[in-house]
Amino acid sequence: MRHSTTYLLGRATTPGAAEIRQFLSRNGVPFQWVDVEHDPLVGLLQGVPHLEDRRYPLALFSDGSTLEGPERFMRTRYVRATPTGAPSPVPPEDERAYAETAAFKQQLAERVGLPTRPARESYDVVVVGAGPAGLTAALYGASEGHSTLVVEAIAPGGQAGTSARIENYPGFPDGVSGAELAESIYAQAVRLGAEVLIGAELLTAAPTDHGTFQVELTGGSVIEGRSSVAATGVHYRRLEAPGVDEFLGAGVHYGSAPGEAVRLKGSDVVVVGGGNSAGQAALHLADHARTVTVVIRAPSLDRGMSTYLVERIARNPRIAVRTSSQVAEVRGDSSMRSATLRSGDERTEELAADAMFLLIGAQPVTAGVEGWLRRDSHGFLLTGQDVVADGSREAWWRLDRDPYPLESSQPGVFVAGDLRHGSIKRVASAVGEGAMAISLIRQYLALGRPG
Ligand SMILES: Cc1cc2nc3c(=O)[nH]c(=O)nc-3n(C[C@H](O)[C@H](O)[C@H](O)COP(=O)(O)OP(=O)(O)OC[C@H]3O[C@@H](n4cnc5c(N)ncnc54)[C@H](O)[C@@H]3O)c2cc1C
């Protein structure tokens, strides 16, 4: 039950604080952020023993109990791709930090009343990821009468849920906010009978010897699926420059971080990236910030951005574009204060900046399945004929029939949306693939256990 406010305590520089604020606000959980260095309320709390010794972000619940953040906040672990698509090893300390962070999120989700535990032990369809692809697969799975579970680590809607306005989704001539679209598909999926877990995360998954899949979730739940849809999408690529990691969450954000824009009234903001998501973020931020500087490596914006966005940016007096440039350093004190830009001719300039949003390309999220599903050299999952192309059928496919379209190298595991090799990276195509995956699963389940 979500009745009472949760307090979230931390400093501006606390790693993970911005992510947790977004996690709560995207899921409609009422909470109050308390900056322990600047909030006057903290003066009243000085008498509370050991407040300074606690690990932030710290959640304080209405019954007085608390939940401390992980030792090292790590939102995801990147399983880098090698030229053959094989995973490169993740350092054990990163594995540990990722598992602790996921456990913290699951416990927080559970305490604030989000559904993190499955109702059953086995399902016809287990969907991993509740972006547009996963939510649509859930909607179609449930409406076809399959018992369907969706597991979502952060919030329904995925990347699309963070978009201020989606202009090219059919049926919305004036555009639709990502949050509104996500909420509608989510409500429709639940109404048709899909079960959606939020704040729970797939940790590992593996085939069983009786043709099903076993999936282990944060919080210790283990479930079995007769089939699965992998729809875990992509995460933004990291920017390697001094100060970026230090001010992560304290001014520096990956993605468009929608909840943060309203906090930036009158601020100077930098957006790094030249794709449509960067263009949309810049326009949305310009509604609140004093100035927005878009930084791109390319000599012009039209290389990677749709014309309508390029034109709107050009007309917006608050937005400046710095072409052939990159961020060389981020500086600040308790939070970010400036970004140093380096231009093509090696000249540098320090811009005052209270926040920086990095939208610089994406990496597929394959944590938990990278060992057994075939990936391309960038880590995207191969499906259909791509699985058996280039003479690798022997190594990657064991049935007499060919893989169905969208079927991964594991019979019964289908891939939909941005995670798939060759996908279009649009909401409409993710939705289409989610629906298509279920129709193929219907055929797969009708055939019975694969031989
Ligand atoms: C700011 C922004 C603006 C955009 N604007 C547009 C636009 O205007 N038009 C358009 O067509 N496209 C737009 N896009 C692209 C579009 O949002 C994506 O193509 C689409 O969301 C892809 O959907 P998906 O379901 O494949 O993956 P995603 O949306 O990436 O969803 C994947 C989900 O999986 C979850 N997940 C990941 N790992 C796990 C795990 N281990 N366990 C459980 N859950 C997990 C993630 O939390 C996420 O919610 C935009 C993207 C961004 C970031």
The ligand as an SDF file (V2000), in Angstrom:
LIG
                    3D

 53 58  0  0  0  0  0  0  0  0999 V2000
   15.0630   10.4800  -24.3220 C   0  0  0  0  0  0  0  0  0  0  0  0
   14.5990    9.5430  -25.4100 C   0  0  0  0  0  0  0  0  0  0  0  0
   13.7040    9.9780  -26.3650 C   0  0  0  0  0  0  0  0  0  0  0  0
   13.2530    9.1100  -27.3700 C   0  0  0  0  0  0  0  0  0  0  0  0
   12.3420    9.5750  -28.2710 N   0  0  0  0  0  0  0  0  0  0  0  0
   11.8380    8.7570  -29.2190 C   0  0  0  0  0  0  0  0  0  0  0  0
   10.8280    9.2150  -30.1440 C   0  0  0  0  0  0  0  0  0  0  0  0
   10.4100   10.3670  -30.1030 O   0  0  0  0  0  0  0  0  0  0  0  0
   10.3460    8.3230  -31.0480 N   0  0  0  0  0  0  0  0  0  0  0  0
   10.7700    7.0290  -31.1020 C   0  0  0  0  0  0  0  0  0  0  0  0
   10.2400    6.2800  -31.9240 O   0  0  0  0  0  0  0  0  0  0  0  0
   11.7450    6.5750  -30.2710 N   0  0  0  0  0  0  0  0  0  0  0  0
   12.2810    7.4010  -29.3210 C   0  0  0  0  0  0  0  0  0  0  0  0
   13.2600    6.9670  -28.4740 N   0  0  0  0  0  0  0  0  0  0  0  0
   13.7360    5.5670  -28.6150 C   0  0  0  0  0  0  0  0  0  0  0  0
   12.7380    4.5960  -27.9480 C   0  0  0  0  0  0  0  0  0  0  0  0
   12.4200    5.0820  -26.6590 O   0  0  0  0  0  0  0  0  0  0  0  0
   13.3200    3.2080  -27.8920 C   0  0  0  0  0  0  0  0  0  0  0  0
   13.5590    2.7570  -29.1970 O   0  0  0  0  0  0  0  0  0  0  0  0
   12.3500    2.2350  -27.1990 C   0  0  0  0  0  0  0  0  0  0  0  0
   12.0680    2.6610  -25.8710 O   0  0  0  0  0  0  0  0  0  0  0  0
   12.9310    0.8370  -27.1720 C   0  0  0  0  0  0  0  0  0  0  0  0
   12.0550    0.0210  -26.4610 O   0  0  0  0  0  0  0  0  0  0  0  0
   12.5250   -1.3500  -25.8020 P   0  0  0  0  0  0  0  0  0  0  0  0
   11.3020   -1.8740  -25.1230 O   0  0  0  0  0  0  0  0  0  0  0  0
   13.2060   -2.1750  -26.7830 O   0  0  0  0  0  0  0  0  0  0  0  0
   13.6460   -0.9920  -24.7210 O   0  0  0  0  0  0  0  0  0  0  0  0
   13.7330    0.0650  -23.5460 P   0  0  0  0  0  0  0  0  0  0  0  0
   12.7870    1.1790  -23.7380 O   0  0  0  0  0  0  0  0  0  0  0  0
   15.1830    0.3650  -23.3990 O   0  0  0  0  0  0  0  0  0  0  0  0
   13.2390   -0.7590  -22.2540 O   0  0  0  0  0  0  0  0  0  0  0  0
   14.0120   -1.7810  -21.6810 C   0  0  0  0  0  0  0  0  0  0  0  0
   13.5560   -1.9980  -20.2430 C   0  0  0  0  0  0  0  0  0  0  0  0
   14.2140   -3.1560  -19.7200 O   0  0  0  0  0  0  0  0  0  0  0  0
   14.5440   -2.9320  -18.3550 C   0  0  0  0  0  0  0  0  0  0  0  0
   15.6390   -3.8430  -17.9710 N   0  0  0  0  0  0  0  0  0  0  0  0
   16.9330   -3.8340  -18.4070 C   0  0  0  0  0  0  0  0  0  0  0  0
   17.6320   -4.8390  -17.8260 N   0  0  0  0  0  0  0  0  0  0  0  0
   16.7690   -5.4950  -17.0170 C   0  0  0  0  0  0  0  0  0  0  0  0
   16.8880   -6.6390  -16.1560 C   0  0  0  0  0  0  0  0  0  0  0  0
   18.0360   -7.3220  -16.0240 N   0  0  0  0  0  0  0  0  0  0  0  0
   15.7860   -7.0360  -15.4540 N   0  0  0  0  0  0  0  0  0  0  0  0
   14.6150   -6.3700  -15.5860 C   0  0  0  0  0  0  0  0  0  0  0  0
   14.4350   -5.2930  -16.3860 N   0  0  0  0  0  0  0  0  0  0  0  0
   15.4920   -4.8650  -17.1020 C   0  0  0  0  0  0  0  0  0  0  0  0
   14.9630   -1.4620  -18.3500 C   0  0  0  0  0  0  0  0  0  0  0  0
   14.8650   -0.9300  -17.0390 O   0  0  0  0  0  0  0  0  0  0  0  0
   13.9470   -0.8410  -19.3220 C   0  0  0  0  0  0  0  0  0  0  0  0
   12.7930   -0.3730  -18.6610 O   0  0  0  0  0  0  0  0  0  0  0  0
   13.7340    7.7890  -27.4500 C   0  0  0  0  0  0  0  0  0  0  0  0
   14.6670    7.3460  -26.4990 C   0  0  0  0  0  0  0  0  0  0  0  0
   15.1000    8.2070  -25.4800 C   0  0  0  0  0  0  0  0  0  0  0  0
   16.0750    7.7260  -24.4560 C   0  0  0  0  0  0  0  0  0  0  0  0
  1  2  1  0
  2  3  1  0
  2 52  2  0
  3  4  2  0
  4  5  1  0
  4 50  1  0
  5  6  2  0
  6  7  1  0
  6 13  1  0
  7  8  2  0
  7  9  1  0
  9 10  1  0
 10 11  2  0
 10 12  1  0
 12 13  2  0
 13 14  1  0
 14 15  1  0
 14 50  1  0
 15 16  1  0
 16 17  1  0
 16 18  1  0
 18 19  1  0
 18 20  1  0
 20 21  1  0
 20 22  1  0
 22 23  1  0
 23 24  1  0
 24 25  2  0
 24 26  1  0
 24 27  1  0
 27 28  1  0
 28 29  2  0
 28 30  1  0
 28 31  1  0
 31 32  1  0
 32 33  1  0
 33 34  1  0
 33 48  1  0
 34 35  1  0
 35 36  1  0
 35 46  1  0
 36 37  1  0
 36 45  1  0
 37 38  2  0
 38 39  1  0
 39 40  1  0
 39 45  2  0
 40 41  1  0
 40 42  2  0
 42 43  1  0
 43 44  2  0
 44 45  1  0
 46 47  1  0
 46 48  1  0
 48 49  1  0
 50 51  2  0
 51 52  1  0
 52 53  1  0
M  END
$$$$
